Amino acid sequence: MQSRRAFLKGTALAATGVLLRAPFPARAAESGLAQMAEKDGLVLLGEEPLVAETPAHLLDDAVTPTERMFVRLNGLLPQSAVDLDASGWTLTIDGEVERPLRLTLDQLQRDFETVSANLVLECAGNGRAFFQPPVEGNAWTWGGVGCPRWTGVRLWELLMAAGLEDSAVYTGHYGNDPHLSGDPTKHAISRGIPIEKALEEWTLIAWAMNGQPLGPLHGFPLRLVVPGYPGSVSQKFLTRIWVRDRVHDGEKMLGQSYRLPAHPVAPGSTVPDGEMEILGAIPVKSLITSPADGATVPAGRLFALRGHAWSGKGTVRAMHLSFDYGQSWVAAGLSAPANPFAWQRWVAEITLPTAGRYELWARATDPDGVMQPPVPPGWNPQGYANNMMHRIVVVAV
């Protein structure tokens, strides 16, 4: 018989909008499912590893609340995260450095400048559900993104303290989250970034999100936040940064993982590993957060729309809306970001001429004039980097 504790956990999860199988899984704590009761309205895409996205209309806040931040684990939760126990935890920085470092959380907070910033974090597979033919992987729609306020230290300050060698060209990241198999010799994920990205001002090592210590689903006690790049490089449960003299070759760095074809390919093609290249900056994107998909709006008079836009290049230049399938466009007011790599609030007013069903399309333009396309920009075997225009349906009455 299902235990009362499991029943209550399952009930709490159901109240958040998450759909689960029954009975409640035995590895609930290790997989993260037990912590999903703290989330608000997320939609579960996978249980092991745990993956959940946020409906677009719940992403309306300028700073994404922790309870509405998407979840993407690659392995199981380390026991230290389940217990929220950072005793004995250290971060090692080694490899192509003059002075390898081994730092406690107290040393990080005491010896380096603490900074806070609103930074977008997005899964590379956000939008995967819209590729045709379909690709394998979690079927993200629009909600694998958020913009919380992160607090920590700048990675470049730690790298300078360690003394980068001239041979340093890449980083390799490691956490203490167990592999799904439980095999202690395997890493759940170990990705890295070019040293130039590691030295950017807004690449952080964070211990807090929205003014509170990181929770178990978001990397307690420490994680990387690498804005503008796929969320997979923002290693959670961070224990080591290995500075390398070559491109990192850790788990999910090789083969097809987080890579795009080096040239356009026919949908459904098999692309050899040698013809794939690492995905870097995320392309320009936007969301309509109000009204919600399926909402009723007035016909024949102005009504308001709003949402967010962001870009892997740090800022967005312009934002436009269409209600006639792209035949005409209305410019939206676009606010400046709180800091580079924060998303930008846009607002607009439009009038739908008659009663009926309409699609609203959102199109952002990046600093170089590159616009979102109306369809997925290029099929790829893993369904990455889909920045097609967000569209919702409204009914005018």
PAROFI-915224 format. One record per residue (C-alpha): x, y, z. Coordinates in steps of 0.1 Angstrom, whole numbers, plus 5000, padded with zeros to 4 digits. Layout:
<rs>
XYZ ...
</rs>
This chain:
<rs>
500050005000 501250354992 502450525024 500750835038 503951035033 504150934997 500451014992 500851365007 503951434985 502051324955 499051544964 501351844969 502851784935 499551754919 498552094933 501452264915 500152144882 502851874878 501651544865 503151224880 502650854877 501550664907 502750534931 505250804941 508750694929 510950524955 513950754946 511851074951 514451254972 517451154950 515651234918 514351564930 510651484927 510151534964 511251904960 508851974932 506152044957 507852384961 507152474925 504152664912 502452544880 505352374863 504752094838 506751774842 508651664811 510851384827 511351214861 514951074858 516551304852 514051554865 512951814839 510052054842 509152374823 507052684832 504052794811 504753124794 502053314813 503653224846 506953394835 505453744836 507653864865 510654084857 512653864881 511553504878 510453374913 512253064924 508952864925 508552934888 512052864877 512352574853 514152254864 516752064845 518851804863 521251564845 521751314873 520451254908 520651494937 523751474959 522851394995 524451725005 521751904984 518951694997 520051775033 521052135025 524352055042 527452235029 529852135056 533152015042 532252145007 535152304987 535652444952 538852344934 540352554905 543252374889 544852284856 546452554835 546952784865 549952904884 548352874919 545652604922 542952704946 540852514971 538152744985 535352695010 532052875007 533053105036 536353195018 534453274985 532053505004 534753665025 537753715001 536053814968 533554084959 529953974961 527854074931 524154034921 522654044887 519453944868 520653684843 518653474819 519253094820 517852884792 517952524783 519452464748 516552234740 513852504747 511452484718 512452124709 508852014706 508352224674 510952054652 509651834623 510351554620 510451514658 513751464676 514451264708 514851444741 512651634765 509751804746 510352154758 507852404744 508452764755 509152734793 512752624796 513952974805 513953214834 515653534847 516253514884 518553734904 521753554911 524353634938 527853524940 531353614927 532753674892 534453374878 537253584863 538253704897 538853344908 540753264877 542953574881 543653474917 544753134905 546853294878 545953174843 548753024822 549153134786 548152784777 544552824791 541952804764 538852634779 537252534812 535952204823 533252194850 532451924876 529751884902 528951614928 525551514915 525551134910 525150974876 521650824870 523150474871 524650534905 528150454892 530550664911 533150654883 530750834859 529851204857 526251314852 527551604831 530851794827 530752074802 532952384797 533352714780 535952914761 538253104784 537053424768 533553354780 534853254815 536553594818 533353794809 532054024837 528653854840 529853494842 529253414879 529753144905 526553184925 525453064959 522053244960 519053294938 516553564945 518253654978 518053294992 520653014992 520352794962 517852514967 518452144960 516952164925 519152464915 522552354925 523052384963 525452504975 527252654945 526752674907 528052844876 525753094859 527053154823 524453384807 523953384769 525153024766 523152704769 522152634805 524052304804 527352484809 526052644842 527152354862 525152284894 526552144926 529852284915 533052134930 535752184904 536752404875 539552244855 541352504833 542452324802 544852374773 542252234748 538552214743 537052024772 536051664765 533851584795 530451414797 528051574771 530851774753 531451524725 529451354697 526051514692 525651664727 524952044726 526152064691 524652184658 525452084622 528252284608 526152334576 522452324569 521051974567 517851814554 515251754582 515651394595 519251364583 521851164601 524751404607 528251254614 529851364646 532651524627 530251764610 528851904643 530152214661 529652324697 526552544704 527752884718 525553194722 521853134723 519953314695 517553604701 514153504716 511053644732 507853544750 504353674753 503453654790 500153844789 497553764778 497753394782 497353154754 493553104748 492553424765 489553634755 490253994745 488154284733 487454334696 487654674680 489454854708 492954864722 494254604746 497654554762 500254284756 503554234774 506453994777 510153964777 512953944751 516553834754 519653744734 522953554738 524553874727 523554044759 520854284747 517854314723 517454604699 513754594690 510454404695 507454374672 504054204673 501754074645 498053954646 497753884608 500353604603 503253844597 501654064571 502054374593 503854444625 503354674655 506454804673 506554734711 508054954737 511254784749 512854854783 516554854788 517854544807 518654564844 522154454833 523554284803 522053934798 518954014817 515753984798 514054304787 510354384793 508354484763 504854624762 502454704733 498854784725 496954654695 493454654682 491954344667 489554474640 486654224644 485553944666 487153604660 490153384665 493653544661 497253434664 499553684681 503153654670 506153794688 509453884671 512654014687 515654164670 519154134683 521854404684 523154304650 519654324633 519053944633 515353864638 513553564651 512253344623 508553234620 509552864620 512352664635 515552814620 517352484611 516552124619 519251954639 519451604654 519051704691 516551984686 518652274700 518452654696 514952684683 514253054684 511053064663 508553344671 506453274701 502753264692 499553244711 495853224702 493353474715 489653504709 488253864703 484753924714 
</rs>
